[in-house]
Amino acid sequence: DSRLVDPIHEANPGLGPPPHALAPGKVLKIPPKPAPKVAAPDAKLAYVKNRVEVQTAETRPGKAEDPLFRGNRVATKEASSAGITFRDESQVRVEEQTLVIILGDVRSAASSSKLTSADATLVTGSLRARLSELSGRPARVVETPSARVEVGGGEAKVSVDDKKTTRLAVHAGLSSIAAQKKSVVVTSGFGSRADEGKPPT
């Protein structure tokens, strides 16, 4: 359970900050699983500008430091924006008229392939994702109605319009967009798009 890494860090102070370079033979102390308590959030609102709503069991105005869990939605209204910080410190900026669903820190694997489940679903609107190259994480994954975008170390903007067309613009680093069994790698200064039911350009 990736939410239980903190007790392992506390029991092994010599590891330093992640990512760790563990060598074969390194002995780790694994503490007992802590008693059940309120689960750590998958993300939090770093900031809000103007009208931002957080949709949990009920809809309420969002405010800075609000915890976000799997299934929560963040919706921005006209002339509004919000910042979301995930557990690994990567950041997403949600722009106006955008609806994002937080999927959290969930990982999946199928046979021997390395698949990463989405961190968020962008339903409509646009967001800007920024991922530190030092986070130890290969990509921040954003699902849209027409594509799957992986933001690597760097910064990229992902948007979805009313026709469910997904656009990816890479400002720094390397990202990719996949749809209809085709994947396109996009480098800094370039972009791509995927119309619903079609592979990316």
C-alpha positions in Angstrom: 0.0 0.0 0.0 1.8 3.1 -1.2 0.0 5.2 1.5 2.1 3.4 4.1 5.5 4.5 3.0 5.9 7.1 5.7 6.2 4.6 8.6 8.9 2.8 6.5 10.8 6.1 6.1 10.5 6.8 9.8 11.9 3.3 10.7 14.8 3.8 8.2 16.1 7.4 8.7 19.3 6.6 6.8 17.5 6.3 3.5 17.2 10.1 2.9 14.6 11.6 0.6 13.1 9.6 -2.3 13.9 8.4 -4.9 16.0 5.8 -3.2 18.9 4.0 -4.8 18.6 0.7 -2.9 21.5 -1.8 -3.5 21.1 -5.6 -3.3 21.6 -6.7 0.3 20.3 -3.5 1.9 18.3 -4.4 5.0 15.2 -2.4 5.7 13.2 -2.3 8.9 9.5 -2.8 8.2 7.4 -1.6 11.1 4.1 -3.2 12.0 1.2 -1.8 10.1 -0.2 1.2 12.0 -3.7 1.1 13.5 -6.4 2.1 11.1 -6.9 5.9 10.9 -8.1 8.4 8.5 -6.3 7.7 5.2 -3.8 10.2 3.9 -5.3 12.2 1.0 -4.2 11.4 -2.6 -3.8 15.1 -3.3 -4.7 18.5 -2.0 -5.8 21.9 -3.3 -2.7 24.0 -3.3 -4.5 27.2 -4.1 -7.9 28.4 -5.5 -8.7 31.5 -7.5 -12.3 32.8 -7.7 -15.0 30.1 -7.9 -13.8 26.5 -7.4 -16.0 23.6 -6.2 -14.9 20.4 -4.6 -17.4 17.6 -5.2 -17.3 14.8 -2.6 -20.5 13.4 -1.2 -21.7 17.0 -1.4 -20.6 20.0 -3.4 -18.9 22.8 -1.5 -16.6 25.7 -2.3 -12.9 24.7 -2.5 -10.2 26.3 -0.4 -6.5 26.0 -0.1 -5.2 22.9 1.7 -8.5 21.0 1.1 -7.7 17.2 1.0 -8.6 15.3 -2.1 -9.3 11.6 -2.2 -10.0 9.1 -5.0 -13.2 9.9 -6.7 -13.3 13.6 -5.6 -14.0 16.1 -8.4 -12.6 19.6 -8.8 -14.6 22.0 -10.9 -13.5 25.5 -11.8 -16.0 28.1 -13.0 -15.5 31.0 -15.4 -12.3 33.1 -14.8 -11.3 30.7 -12.0 -8.4 28.2 -11.5 -7.0 25.9 -8.9 -3.7 24.1 -8.1 -3.6 20.5 -7.1 -0.5 18.9 -5.5 -0.3 15.1 -5.5 1.4 13.0 -2.8 4.6 12.8 -4.8 4.7 16.6 -4.9 3.9 16.8 -8.7 1.5 19.6 -9.5 -1.4 20.2 -11.8 -3.0 23.6 -12.5 -6.7 23.4 -13.4 -7.8 26.2 -15.6 -11.2 27.8 -16.0 -14.4 25.8 -16.9 -12.6 22.5 -16.1 -13.8 19.4 -14.4 -11.1 16.9 -13.1 -11.7 13.7 -11.2 -9.0 12.7 -8.8 -8.1 9.0 -9.2 -5.2 9.1 -6.7 -2.1 7.1 -6.0 -3.3 3.8 -7.4 -1.1 1.5 -9.4 -2.0 -1.5 -11.6 -0.1 -4.2 -13.4 -1.1 -6.7 -16.0 1.1 -9.8 -16.4 4.7 -8.6 -16.8 4.0 -5.3 -18.4 4.3 -2.1 -16.5 1.0 -0.3 -16.6 0.3 2.8 -14.6 -3.3 3.6 -13.8 -4.5 7.2 -14.3 -4.0 9.8 -11.6 -6.8 12.0 -12.8 -9.5 12.1 -15.5 -10.0 15.3 -17.3 -13.6 15.4 -18.4 -13.6 18.9 -20.0 -11.5 22.0 -20.0 -7.7 22.2 -19.6 -5.0 21.6 -17.1 -1.3 22.2 -16.9 0.7 19.4 -15.3 4.2 19.8 -13.9 6.3 16.9 -12.8 9.7 17.2 -11.2 12.4 15.0 -12.9 13.6 14.1 -9.3 10.2 12.7 -8.1 11.3 9.2 -9.0 8.0 8.8 -10.9 8.0 7.9 -14.6 4.9 9.9 -15.6 1.7 11.7 -14.4 -1.2 10.0 -16.2 -4.3 11.9 -17.3 -7.2 10.1 -18.9 -9.6 12.0 -21.2 -12.7 10.8 -23.1 -10.6 10.4 -26.2 -7.0 9.7 -25.1 -4.5 8.9 -22.4 -1.7 11.4 -21.7 1.5 10.7 -19.9 3.3 13.8 -18.7 7.0 13.0 -18.1 9.5 15.1 -16.2 8.7 18.7 -17.3 5.5 20.6 -18.0 2.6 20.1 -20.4 -0.9 21.4 -21.0 -3.8 19.0 -21.7 -7.2 20.2 -22.8 -10.5 18.6 -23.9 -13.1 20.6 -25.9 -16.8 20.1 -26.3 -16.2 17.6 -29.2 -14.0 15.5 -26.9 -10.9 16.3 -28.8 -7.8 16.0 -26.6 -4.9 18.4 -27.2 -1.4 18.0 -25.7 1.1 20.9 -25.7 4.5 20.2 -24.2 6.3 23.3 -22.7 9.2 21.4 -21.2 10.4 17.8 -21.1 8.8 14.9 -22.8 5.2 13.6 -22.8 3.1 11.2 -24.8 -0.5 10.9 -26.0 -2.1 7.6 -26.9 -5.5 6.7 -28.5 -6.8 3.9 -30.8 -3.7 1.7 -30.2 -1.3 4.4 -31.3 1.1 6.4 -29.1 2.9 9.6 -30.1 5.8 11.0 -28.1 5.8 14.8 -28.0 8.9 16.8 -27.2 9.3 20.3 -25.8 7.9 23.0 -28.0 5.5 20.6 -29.9 2.0 19.3 -29.6 -0.5 16.7 -30.7 -4.2 16.1 -30.8 -6.5 13.1 -30.7 -10.1 13.4 -32.0 -12.6 11.1 -30.5 -12.3 7.7 -32.1 -9.1 8.6 -34.0 -5.4 8.1 -33.3 -3.3 11.1 -32.3 -1.6 13.3 -34.9 
